[in-house]
């Protein structure tokens, strides 16, 4: 759990980032982000997608409305979302603080992913890892988001990210 002033980022919580940078187009857009592992200075997030075609079928988990607990009803209004376990983003505590201070963003908590569905995300990642020989940086980053904090901290050091 990463703590910023009066705000905690917790694994499995879903946040709405109204001003998330879309790397492929360099455009700011709204994205829902599910927290993975959190560290004192950085948090990992899985990015939810509303379009199944934008995700790889082998690496994607379908998330239905019932999979969200304590959902703020003005958010996540579609019948389902998709989470590609390879799409992970890192945000520093400083970046989160800036988003929280931004009146047009606030980075609000919008729901919590159920334990059952979060376990499915972890299991999907394990299957993907067994099915391919991942040696690249992206796979290591995904592992950091899901593995135990000790293992994740070790991988952060290997990648020069800690």
Backbone as numpy.savetxt, mean C-alpha at the origin, in Angstrom:
# Nx Ny Nz CAx CAy CAz Cx Cy Cz
4.05 0.41 13.09 3.20 1.57 13.09 4.10 2.80 13.09
3.95 3.64 12.07 4.70 4.90 12.00 3.83 6.01 12.57
4.43 6.83 13.39 3.66 7.88 14.03 4.16 9.24 13.54
3.22 10.04 13.09 3.50 11.45 12.83 2.73 12.21 13.90
2.86 13.48 13.95 2.15 14.24 14.98 0.65 13.97 14.91
0.11 13.40 15.97 -1.33 13.13 16.10 -1.89 12.24 15.00
-1.08 11.41 14.40 -1.55 10.56 13.31 -0.66 9.32 13.25
-1.29 8.15 13.17 -0.54 6.91 13.06 -0.91 6.19 11.77
0.09 5.70 11.07 -0.14 4.86 9.90 -0.02 3.43 10.38
-1.08 2.65 10.20 -1.10 1.26 10.67 -1.29 0.31 9.49
-0.59 -0.83 9.54 -0.76 -1.86 8.52 -2.24 -2.21 8.37
-2.63 -2.47 7.13 -4.00 -2.84 6.74 -4.95 -1.65 6.63
-4.56 -0.48 7.14 -5.43 0.69 7.01 -5.37 1.23 5.59
-6.50 1.74 5.12 -6.60 2.31 3.78 -6.68 3.82 3.93
-5.87 4.52 3.13 -5.83 5.98 3.16 -6.13 6.50 1.76
-6.71 7.69 1.70 -6.97 8.32 0.41 -5.94 9.42 0.19
-5.17 9.28 -0.86 -4.18 10.29 -1.23 -4.75 11.04 -2.43
-5.29 12.22 -2.18 -5.94 13.00 -3.23 -4.94 13.54 -4.24
-3.68 13.59 -3.86 -2.66 14.16 -4.74 -1.48 13.20 -4.89
-1.76 12.04 -5.42 -0.73 11.05 -5.64 -0.19 11.22 -7.06
1.12 11.21 -7.19 1.74 11.40 -8.50 1.70 10.09 -9.29
1.04 10.12 -10.43 1.01 8.98 -11.35 2.32 9.02 -12.13
3.21 8.08 -11.86 4.55 8.12 -12.44 4.57 8.04 -13.96
3.66 7.26 -14.54 3.67 7.08 -16.00 3.23 8.34 -16.75
2.40 9.18 -16.11 1.89 10.37 -16.80 2.33 11.68 -16.14
2.93 11.59 -14.95 3.34 12.77 -14.18 2.15 13.66 -13.79
0.99 13.04 -13.62 -0.23 13.77 -13.26 -0.62 13.40 -11.83
-1.08 14.41 -11.08 -1.58 14.14 -9.73 -3.00 13.61 -9.82
-3.29 12.52 -9.10 -4.64 11.97 -9.10 -4.92 11.28 -7.77
-6.18 11.03 -7.50 -6.58 10.35 -6.26 -6.24 8.87 -6.35
-5.61 8.36 -5.27 -5.32 6.93 -5.18 -5.60 6.47 -3.77
-6.14 5.26 -3.66 -6.31 4.64 -2.35 -5.08 3.78 -2.09
-4.55 3.89 -0.86 -3.32 3.19 -0.52 -3.53 2.39 0.76
-3.14 1.12 0.71 -3.24 0.25 1.89 -1.85 0.13 2.49
-1.74 0.45 3.78 -0.45 0.38 4.45 0.00 -1.06 4.61
1.25 -1.30 4.26 1.91 -2.58 4.53 2.71 -2.40 5.81
3.95 -2.83 5.80 4.81 -2.61 6.96 5.11 -1.13 7.12
5.23 -0.71 8.37 5.60 0.66 8.66 6.85 0.66 9.53
7.68 1.64 9.32 8.94 1.78 10.04 8.96 3.18 10.66
9.92 3.47 11.53 9.93 4.79 12.16 9.93 5.96 11.17
10.64 5.82 10.03 10.76 6.95 9.10 10.11 6.75 7.73
9.62 5.54 7.46 9.06 5.27 6.14 7.92 4.25 6.25
6.95 4.38 5.35 5.81 3.46 5.31 5.69 2.88 3.91
5.30 1.62 3.83 5.06 0.99 2.53 3.56 0.94 2.29
3.17 1.12 1.04 1.75 1.13 0.68 1.53 0.33 -0.60
0.43 -0.44 -0.60 -0.06 -1.08 -1.82 -1.07 -0.11 -2.43
-1.06 -0.01 -3.75 -1.94 0.91 -4.44 -3.16 0.15 -4.95
-4.35 0.63 -4.59 -5.58 0.02 -5.10 -5.88 0.57 -6.48
-6.48 -0.25 -7.30 -6.81 0.13 -8.67 -8.27 -0.22 -8.93
-8.96 0.60 -9.69 -10.34 0.32 -10.03 -10.50 -0.43 -11.34
-9.40 -0.58 -12.09 -9.45 -1.22 -13.40 -8.63 -2.51 -13.38
-9.31 -3.63 -13.47 -8.64 -4.93 -13.45 -7.66 -5.08 -14.61
-7.94 -4.43 -15.73 -7.06 -4.53 -16.90 -5.70 -3.88 -16.68
-5.60 -3.02 -15.67 -4.32 -2.35 -15.37 -3.44 -3.22 -14.48
-3.92 -4.40 -14.12 -3.19 -5.27 -13.20 -2.86 -6.60 -13.87
-1.83 -7.25 -13.37 -1.44 -8.57 -13.84 -2.31 -9.60 -13.11
-3.00 -10.46 -13.83 -3.92 -11.43 -13.22 -3.23 -12.34 -12.20
-1.97 -12.73 -12.45 -1.25 -13.64 -11.54 -0.89 -12.98 -10.21
-0.81 -11.65 -10.20 -0.32 -10.96 -9.01 -1.37 -10.07 -8.36
-2.63 -10.26 -8.74 -3.69 -9.35 -8.29 -4.71 -10.05 -7.38
-5.11 -9.32 -6.34 -6.14 -9.76 -5.41 -7.35 -8.86 -5.62
-8.54 -9.46 -5.75 -9.77 -8.69 -5.87 -10.30 -8.38 -4.47
-10.64 -7.13 -4.25 -11.13 -6.70 -2.94 -12.54 -6.15 -3.11
-13.51 -6.78 -2.45 -14.91 -6.37 -2.53 -15.25 -5.44 -1.37
-16.40 -4.77 -1.47 -16.84 -3.86 -0.42 -16.82 -4.51 0.96
-17.24 -5.75 1.04 -17.32 -6.45 2.33 -15.95 -6.69 2.96
-14.89 -6.57 2.16 -13.53 -6.78 2.68 -12.99 -5.56 3.42
-13.71 -4.43 3.31 -13.30 -3.21 4.01 -14.09 -3.08 5.31
-13.39 -2.87 6.40 -14.01 -2.66 7.71 -13.99 -1.17 8.03
-14.96 -0.70 8.79 -15.01 0.70 9.21 -14.87 1.66 8.05
-15.49 1.32 6.92 -15.35 2.14 5.70 -16.14 3.44 5.83
-15.47 4.55 5.54 -16.14 5.83 5.42 -16.93 5.76 4.10
-18.24 5.91 4.18 -19.11 5.61 3.03 -18.93 6.54 1.83
-18.25 7.67 2.00 -18.04 8.54 0.82 -16.81 8.10 0.02
-16.05 7.13 0.54 -14.87 6.63 -0.15 -15.08 5.17 -0.57
-14.28 4.73 -1.52 -14.30 3.32 -1.97 -15.72 2.89 -2.33
-16.34 3.65 -3.19 -17.75 3.41 -3.52 -17.96 2.37 -4.62
-16.90 1.99 -5.34 -17.05 0.98 -6.38 -17.35 -0.39 -5.77
-17.90 -1.28 -6.58 -18.25 -2.61 -6.06 -17.01 -3.43 -5.70
-15.90 -3.19 -6.41 -14.66 -3.89 -6.05 -13.45 -3.09 -6.51
-12.32 -3.41 -5.91 -11.03 -2.81 -6.25 -10.05 -3.94 -6.49
-8.90 -3.59 -7.03 -7.88 -4.59 -7.32 -6.56 -4.14 -6.72
-5.83 -5.11 -6.18 -4.54 -4.83 -5.58 -3.51 -5.76 -6.22
-2.62 -5.19 -7.00 -1.52 -5.94 -7.60 -0.38 -5.92 -6.59
0.02 -7.09 -6.08 1.01 -7.15 -5.01 2.38 -6.64 -5.44
2.58 -6.41 -6.74 3.85 -5.86 -7.20 3.85 -4.33 -7.24
2.69 -3.72 -7.03 2.60 -2.26 -7.06 2.67 -1.71 -5.64
3.88 -1.34 -5.25 4.15 -0.87 -3.89 4.81 0.50 -3.97
4.47 1.34 -3.02 5.04 2.68 -2.96 5.56 2.94 -1.55
6.65 3.70 -1.46 7.18 4.11 -0.17 6.88 5.59 0.03
6.44 5.95 1.24 6.29 7.35 1.61 7.01 7.56 2.93
7.82 8.60 2.98 8.49 8.92 4.23 7.48 9.57 5.17
7.78 9.55 6.45 6.92 10.20 7.44 6.79 11.69 7.09
7.88 12.29 6.61 7.87 13.70 6.22 6.88 13.94 5.07
6.87 13.05 4.07 5.93 13.18 2.95 4.48 13.06 3.44
4.25 12.13 4.36 2.91 11.95 4.90 2.48 13.19 5.66
3.38 13.76 6.44 3.07 15.00 7.18 2.69 16.12 6.22
3.42 16.25 5.12 3.10 17.29 4.13 1.72 17.05 3.52
1.40 15.79 3.23 0.08 15.47 2.68 -1.01 15.78 3.70
-0.75 15.48 4.98 -1.73 15.75 6.05 -1.97 17.25 6.23
-0.93 18.05 6.06 -1.05 19.50 6.23 -1.74 20.18 5.05
-1.69 19.54 3.89 -2.28 20.10 2.67 -3.80 20.06 2.79
-4.43 21.23 2.82 -5.89 21.34 2.99 -6.66 20.58 1.91
-6.09 20.43 0.74 -6.79 19.75 -0.36 -6.51 18.24 -0.39
-5.74 17.75 0.55 -5.42 16.33 0.57 -5.81 15.70 1.90
-5.08 15.99 2.93 -5.29 15.50 4.30 -4.93 14.03 4.50
-4.80 13.25 3.43 -4.42 11.84 3.52 -5.26 11.11 4.58
-6.60 11.17 4.45 -7.47 10.61 5.50 -7.52 9.08 5.51
-7.74 8.54 6.71 -8.06 7.13 6.88 -9.46 6.93 6.32
-9.65 5.91 5.47 -10.98 5.69 4.88 -11.57 4.31 5.18
-10.72 3.35 5.58 -11.21 1.99 5.87 -10.05 1.15 6.41
-10.38 -0.05 6.79 -9.36 -1.04 7.19 -9.64 -2.32 6.40
-8.59 -2.89 5.84 -8.72 -4.14 5.12 -8.85 -5.27 6.13
-9.80 -6.17 5.91 -10.03 -7.27 6.85 -8.78 -8.14 6.98
-8.65 -8.80 8.12 -7.52 -9.70 8.35 -7.48 -10.80 7.30
-8.64 -11.34 6.97 -8.73 -12.43 5.99 -8.20 -11.97 4.62
-8.59 -10.78 4.20 -8.16 -10.29 2.89 -6.68 -9.91 2.90
-6.20 -9.36 4.01 -4.77 -9.01 4.10 -3.93 -10.28 4.05
-4.40 -11.35 4.69 -3.72 -12.64 4.63 -3.67 -13.13 3.18
-4.75 -12.92 2.43 -4.77 -13.31 1.02 -3.72 -12.53 0.22
-3.55 -11.25 0.55 -2.51 -10.44 -0.11 -1.14 -11.07 0.16
-0.89 -11.42 1.41 0.39 -12.03 1.77 0.59 -13.37 1.07
-0.47 -14.19 1.03 -0.38 -15.50 0.37 -0.15 -15.35 -1.13
-0.80 -14.38 -1.74 -0.60 -14.14 -3.17 0.85 -13.77 -3.42
1.40 -12.95 -2.56 2.81 -12.56 -2.72 3.71 -13.79 -2.62
3.42 -14.68 -1.68 4.23 -15.89 -1.53 4.16 -16.75 -2.79
2.95 -16.91 -3.35 2.78 -17.71 -4.57 3.54 -17.09 -5.72
3.46 -15.77 -5.85 4.15 -15.07 -6.93 5.66 -15.27 -6.78
6.12 -15.18 -5.56 7.56 -15.32 -5.30 8.03 -16.73 -5.65
7.21 -17.75 -5.34 7.58 -19.14 -5.67 7.53 -19.38 -7.18
6.62 -18.70 -7.88 6.43 -18.94 -9.30 7.47 -18.28 -10.19
8.21 -17.34 -9.66 9.21 -16.62 -10.44 10.51 -16.55 -9.66
11.60 -16.37 -10.36 12.89 -16.18 -9.70 13.12 -14.68 -9.55
12.60 -14.11 -8.47 12.74 -12.67 -8.26 14.10 -12.35 -7.67
14.83 -11.54 -8.38 16.09 -11.06 -7.86 16.14 -9.54 -7.97
15.15 -8.98 -8.62 15.19 -7.54 -8.88 14.80 -6.71 -7.66
15.08 -5.44 -7.76 14.82 -4.49 -6.68 13.33 -4.41 -6.35
12.49 -4.45 -7.38 11.05 -4.33 -7.17 10.53 -5.47 -6.28
10.98 -6.67 -6.52 10.53 -7.81 -5.71 10.99 -7.64 -4.27
12.20 -7.17 -4.08 12.69 -6.93 -2.72 11.85 -5.87 -2.03
11.45 -4.86 -2.76 10.61 -3.80 -2.18 9.26 -4.37 -1.74
8.68 -5.23 -2.55 7.41 -5.85 -2.19 7.59 -6.71 -0.94
8.68 -7.43 -0.86 8.95 -8.23 0.33 9.03 -7.35 1.57
9.63 -6.19 1.43 9.75 -5.27 2.56 8.36 -4.88 3.06
7.42 -4.73 2.17 6.07 -4.33 2.54 5.33 -5.41 3.31
5.72 -6.68 3.14 4.95 -7.77 3.72 5.67 -8.61 4.78
6.98 -8.65 4.73 7.69 -9.55 5.63 7.79 -9.01 7.04
8.33 -9.83 7.92 8.51 -9.40 9.30 9.40 -8.17 9.32
9.26 -7.36 10.36 10.03 -6.12 10.43 11.53 -6.39 10.44
11.98 -7.46 11.08 13.41 -7.76 11.10 13.92 -8.06 9.69
13.22 -8.92 8.97 13.61 -9.27 7.61 13.53 -8.04 6.71
12.47 -7.25 6.86 12.29 -6.06 6.02 13.40 -5.05 6.27
13.77 -4.85 7.53 14.85 -3.91 7.86 16.15 -4.36 7.22
16.41 -5.64 7.24 17.61 -6.21 6.61 17.62 -5.91 5.11
16.47 -6.10 4.44 16.39 -5.86 3.00 16.52 -4.37 2.68
15.96 -3.50 3.55 16.13 -2.07 3.34 17.60 -1.69 3.35
18.34 -2.28 4.28 19.79 -2.02 4.36 20.49 -2.49 3.09
20.14 -3.70 2.61 20.76 -4.25 1.39 20.52 -3.34 0.20
19.33 -2.73 0.15 18.98 -1.86 -0.98 19.47 -0.42 -0.79
20.08 -0.17 0.37 20.55 1.19 0.65 19.43 2.18 0.91
18.29 1.68 1.39 17.13 2.54 1.63 16.94 2.88 3.10
17.81 2.37 3.97 17.67 2.70 5.39 18.90 3.42 5.86
